[in-house]
Amino acid sequence: MKTLILAFTALLASGSVFAATTPDTAVIHDKPGFFVHLDVDKVLSSTDISQACGVIPARLNYLDSQGREHVLDYQVQGSGCTNDN
């Protein structure tokens, strides 16, 4: 019985060691869609749409409230069209 408890304790300890070494610096790629709630704490960069015309791909890089980096790819209407009404 003591061997079983010792083996179970060793298994739990090794599992927590492996969980602690998991890299937390991986960039999270968010999925675009309707009603996506974003936790944006700080914007790192975004696509400049001032010179583009029509629907173009855009990217938003940001940090969430826990300091994790996110990337969101989406489509946006450019604001550089000269004949918009």
Secondary structure, 3 states (H helix, E strand, C coil): CHHHHHHHHHHHHHHHHHHHCCCCCCCEEECCCCCCCCCCCEEEEECCCCCCCCEEEEEEEEECCCCCEEEEEEEEECCCCCCCC
